Amino acid sequence: MSIGESCDPVNKLYYCDMTSLSGGLESFRGSSSFLPFIKLVDTFDAQYSVISNDETLFTFLTNKDAPKYKLVRVDLKEPNSWTDVVEEHEKDVLASACAVNGNHLVACYMSDVKHILQIRDLKSGSLLHQLPLDIGSVSDVSARRKDNTFFFSFTSFLTPGVIYKCDLANESPEVKVFREVTVPGFDREAFQAIQVTHSLVASSCFFHNYFLLCIC
């Protein structure tokens, strides 16, 4: 149970061990009693989002002592012992993470005003693959731990929206277009977006004899 007090990225975190309920949730039907919640985090000093769990071993996305976010793990049997799974990056912000394909993680980073997607090992946090993305934004990642495929939405200077399907069944991820918003008369494959490292230049596009410069 996540408890918030404002729009700040902080929350308290309580949990209820369902195995401790002899009659399950049905035993509380019509009862005025409260579920026996246990306080795991009882301060508003950071944000905690559940990524996955194996029995009592939980993985969280948090900004605790990490303004650019990281992944941490705790065993509810030892609530005072937290370990880093994916440490805070030096400059990139960990925007989201989700479990997929059993013991894999999809980690989405904001890096130099563009998103990158990584496939990591859920247990160790080690990097396995970085998906080949154009310069743009990932707006949503849809994944379930029991599935070996996941979907993500992508927009850029060259497309109003593409939904990609990524298959992790084989050793190397396979990314394919699942749905795409098309603009009549516009061929995005004829353009190329590149990023230039400069204090003013964000990106540029080339098309035959024309040059498009985007300033930010």
C-alpha positions as CSV (number, residue, x, y, z in Angstrom):
1,M,0.0,0.0,0.0
2,S,1.5,3.3,-1.1
3,I,0.6,6.4,1.0
4,G,1.2,9.9,-0.4
5,E,0.8,13.4,1.1
6,S,1.3,15.7,-1.9
7,C,2.4,15.8,-5.5
8,D,6.0,15.4,-4.3
9,P,7.8,12.1,-5.4
10,V,7.6,10.6,-1.9
11,N,5.4,8.0,-0.3
12,K,5.1,5.6,2.7
13,L,5.0,1.9,2.0
14,Y,3.0,-0.7,4.0
15,Y,2.4,-4.3,3.2
16,C,0.0,-7.1,4.3
17,D,1.1,-10.7,4.3
18,M,-1.9,-12.5,2.8
19,T,-0.5,-15.9,3.9
20,S,-1.1,-14.8,7.5
21,L,-4.9,-14.5,6.9
22,S,-6.3,-17.9,7.7
23,G,-9.6,-17.2,5.9
24,G,-8.1,-14.9,3.2
25,L,-9.7,-11.6,2.3
26,E,-13.1,-13.3,2.5
27,S,-12.7,-13.5,6.2
28,F,-12.9,-9.7,6.3
29,R,-16.1,-9.4,4.4
30,G,-18.6,-7.5,6.5
31,S,-16.0,-7.0,9.2
32,S,-15.0,-3.7,10.8
33,S,-11.5,-4.9,11.4
34,F,-8.5,-3.6,9.5
35,L,-6.1,-5.7,7.5
36,P,-2.9,-6.3,9.5
37,F,-0.6,-4.0,7.5
38,I,3.1,-3.8,8.4
39,K,5.0,-0.6,8.0
40,L,8.0,-1.1,5.7
41,V,8.7,2.7,5.1
42,D,6.9,5.1,7.4
43,T,8.5,8.4,6.4
44,F,7.9,10.8,3.5
45,D,11.6,11.1,2.6
46,A,11.6,9.3,-0.8
47,Q,9.6,7.5,-3.4
48,Y,9.2,3.7,-3.7
49,S,7.5,1.9,-6.6
50,V,7.3,-1.9,-6.6
51,I,8.9,-3.5,-9.6
52,S,8.7,-7.2,-8.7
53,N,8.9,-9.7,-5.9
54,D,9.9,-13.3,-5.3
55,E,8.1,-14.3,-2.1
56,T,9.4,-11.9,0.5
57,L,12.2,-10.5,-1.8
58,F,11.0,-7.2,-3.3
59,T,12.6,-4.9,-5.9
60,F,11.8,-1.2,-5.9
61,L,12.4,1.9,-8.0
62,T,13.4,4.7,-5.7
63,N,15.0,8.1,-5.4
64,K,16.2,7.4,-1.8
65,D,19.6,9.1,-1.7
66,A,19.4,9.0,-5.6
67,P,17.7,12.0,-7.2
68,K,18.2,10.3,-10.6
69,Y,16.7,7.1,-9.3
70,K,18.0,3.6,-8.8
71,L,16.7,0.0,-8.2
72,V,17.0,-1.4,-4.7
73,R,16.0,-4.8,-3.1
74,V,14.9,-5.8,0.4
75,D,13.8,-9.0,2.0
76,L,10.7,-8.4,4.2
77,K,12.2,-10.8,6.7
78,E,15.2,-8.4,7.1
79,P,13.5,-4.9,6.5
80,N,16.5,-2.9,7.6
81,S,18.9,-4.4,5.0
82,W,18.5,-2.8,1.6
83,T,20.9,-3.4,-1.3
84,D,21.3,-1.6,-4.7
85,V,20.5,-3.7,-7.8
86,V,21.0,-0.9,-10.3
87,E,22.9,2.0,-8.9
88,E,22.1,5.6,-9.7
89,H,23.6,6.7,-13.1
90,E,26.1,9.5,-13.1
91,K,24.0,11.7,-15.4
92,D,21.1,9.7,-16.9
93,V,17.7,9.5,-15.1
94,L,16.1,6.1,-14.6
95,A,12.6,7.0,-15.7
96,S,10.9,3.6,-15.3
97,A,11.6,-0.1,-14.9
98,C,9.5,-3.2,-15.2
99,A,10.0,-7.0,-15.0
100,V,9.5,-9.2,-18.1
101,N,10.4,-12.6,-19.4
102,G,10.9,-14.1,-16.0
103,N,14.1,-12.6,-14.8
104,H,14.6,-9.7,-17.1
105,L,14.2,-5.9,-16.6
106,V,13.2,-3.2,-19.1
107,A,14.9,-0.1,-17.9
108,C,14.0,3.3,-19.5
109,Y,16.6,6.1,-19.1
110,M,16.4,9.7,-20.0
111,S,19.8,10.4,-21.5
112,D,20.8,13.7,-23.1
113,V,17.1,14.7,-23.7
114,K,16.2,11.4,-25.4
115,H,15.1,8.1,-24.1
116,I,17.1,4.8,-24.2
117,L,15.8,1.3,-23.4
118,Q,17.9,-1.3,-21.8
119,I,17.4,-5.0,-21.1
120,R,18.9,-5.9,-17.7
121,D,19.2,-9.0,-15.5
122,L,16.6,-8.8,-12.8
123,K,18.6,-10.5,-10.2
124,S,22.0,-8.9,-10.7
125,G,21.0,-5.7,-12.5
126,S,23.7,-6.2,-15.1
127,L,23.2,-4.8,-18.6
128,L,22.4,-7.4,-21.2
129,H,21.2,-5.3,-24.3
130,Q,20.5,-1.8,-25.3
131,L,17.7,-1.5,-27.9
132,P,18.4,0.3,-31.1
133,L,16.1,3.4,-30.8
134,D,16.0,6.5,-32.9
135,I,16.3,9.9,-31.2
136,G,13.0,10.4,-29.4
137,S,10.7,9.8,-26.5
138,V,9.4,6.5,-25.0
139,S,6.0,7.4,-23.5
140,D,4.9,4.0,-22.2
141,V,6.3,0.5,-21.6
142,S,3.8,-2.3,-21.2
143,A,5.2,-5.6,-19.8
144,R,4.3,-8.5,-17.7
145,R,6.9,-10.7,-16.0
146,K,5.3,-13.9,-17.3
147,D,5.5,-12.8,-20.9
148,N,8.6,-12.9,-23.1
149,T,7.3,-9.9,-25.2
150,F,6.7,-6.3,-24.2
151,F,5.4,-3.2,-26.0
152,F,6.5,0.4,-25.9
153,S,5.3,3.7,-27.5
154,F,7.7,6.0,-29.2
155,T,7.5,9.5,-30.7
156,S,10.2,11.6,-32.4
157,F,10.8,14.5,-34.7
158,L,10.0,12.1,-37.6
159,T,7.0,10.2,-36.3
160,P,3.8,11.2,-34.3
161,G,3.7,7.7,-32.8
162,V,4.9,4.1,-33.2
163,I,4.1,1.1,-31.0
164,Y,6.9,-1.4,-31.0
165,K,6.8,-5.0,-30.0
166,C,10.0,-6.5,-28.5
167,D,10.4,-10.3,-28.3
168,L,12.9,-11.6,-25.8
169,A,12.4,-15.3,-26.5
170,N,15.8,-15.6,-28.2
171,E,19.2,-14.6,-27.1
172,S,19.0,-11.2,-29.0
173,P,15.9,-9.0,-28.6
174,E,13.8,-8.7,-31.7
175,V,12.1,-5.3,-32.2
176,K,9.3,-4.9,-34.7
177,V,6.7,-2.2,-35.5
178,F,3.4,-3.3,-34.1
179,R,1.3,-0.2,-34.9
180,E,2.2,3.1,-36.5
181,V,0.6,6.5,-37.0
182,T,1.2,7.4,-40.6
183,V,1.1,10.9,-42.2
184,P,-0.2,10.8,-45.8
185,G,2.5,11.9,-48.2
186,F,5.3,11.7,-45.6
187,D,8.0,9.0,-45.7
188,R,9.9,9.1,-42.4
189,E,12.5,6.6,-43.8
190,A,13.7,9.4,-46.2
191,F,14.8,11.4,-43.2
192,Q,17.6,10.9,-40.7
193,A,17.6,12.5,-37.2
194,I,21.0,13.0,-35.6
195,Q,22.0,14.5,-32.3
196,V,24.8,17.1,-32.1
197,T,26.6,17.8,-28.9
198,H,26.4,21.5,-28.4
199,S,24.9,23.9,-25.9
200,L,22.2,25.1,-28.3
201,V,21.8,22.4,-30.9
202,A,19.4,19.6,-29.9
203,S,19.1,17.7,-33.2
204,S,19.1,18.0,-36.9
205,C,17.5,16.3,-39.9
206,F,18.8,15.8,-43.4
207,F,16.7,15.3,-46.5
208,H,18.3,15.3,-49.9
209,N,19.5,18.9,-50.3
210,Y,17.7,20.3,-47.3
211,F,18.9,20.6,-43.7
212,L,16.5,21.0,-40.8
213,L,17.9,22.3,-37.5
214,C,16.0,22.1,-34.2
215,I,17.2,24.5,-31.5
216,C,16.4,24.2,-27.8
